[in-house]
Amino acid sequence: MTKLYIVIPCYNEEAVLLETAARLREKMHTLISEDIISNDSRIILVDDGSSDGTWGLIKKIHYSDKLFSGCKLSRNQGHQNALLAGLDCARGKCDAVISMDADLQDDIEVIDEFVKKYEEGNEVVYGVRSSRKNDSFFKSKTAKLFYKIMELMGAEIVSNHADYRLLGSRALEGLFEFNEVNLFLRGIVPLVGYKSAKVYYERKERFAGESKYPLKKMISFALDGITSFSIKPIKLITSLGVIFVLVCGIMLLYSLISYFTGHSVSGWASLITSIWLLGGLQLLAIGIIGEYIGKVFLETKKRPRYIIEELLDDSVNENQ
């Protein structure tokens, strides 16, 4: 039987955490009783520096049921780093690990299918949304645009897949061979390789609490994904530069012809428009290049991606 760990990053999830734990407890016990997973499977709840009572609830859940382990980060490190910390805690302790969100939007009823796909020889199993009918019009369209842009940029990314996935032990070890600080796991996991499969599911509405990805964070996340996996934006700047040099050459030729034919007219509007256009393009180019330089700066520092402040894990305690 498969020894399965489930990793759940939690940031200010006080409103939903008890319900999440109750539903997962029932699901795990069902899987264990049906001999789908082993009885030493576990759930790791990772507190990503929450400012509410999330860690207190995690401790309460752990002490009342040893099915749950807890991991508290020293400060808020962001969803991707919190997820990686949980995966690190699971590494070497299980046959496979499933990552999912704490808000009960990921359908836990398809965990059986994840395990089945893994036992068929797939080291990576992606949870893919079958539709976006629960999303707002704006979120649905921007999500499709994001995946389309990522494809155009050459990134290997699975459309309509977030962070609901299964990694076998080999794929998990392979993931930790990637040492970059700027994490974008949706792009990194396909680079690990190994045989993969997909499980389709219907994403539900959030049970309680508020989304941890407002528009500002969504834009930042998208920019991180693009700049972490493609240099095409920089190549685009070069192409734009060449185009505008050609346009300037044509305009210069046109101006000379107008001057010598006596049709030259001073054009304030066209002059101002040109200045603003070229100035804006220069600032945009500097900004894109600066984004890449900033990432190089962060990578060269080699700062830790997360620091674990406290760990509630019976397997660790027994070895101490």
PyMOL commands that set and color helices and strands:
alter all, ss='L'
color gray80, all
select helices_A, chain A and resi 17-33+54-64+79-90+108-119+137-152+169-175+185-192+215-229+232-260+268-301+314-319
alter helices_A, ss='H'
color red, helices_A
select strands_A, chain A and resi 4-10+42-47+68-73+96-99+124-129+161-168+196-201+308-312
alter strands_A, ss='S'
color yellow, strands_A
deselect
rebuild
show_as cartoon
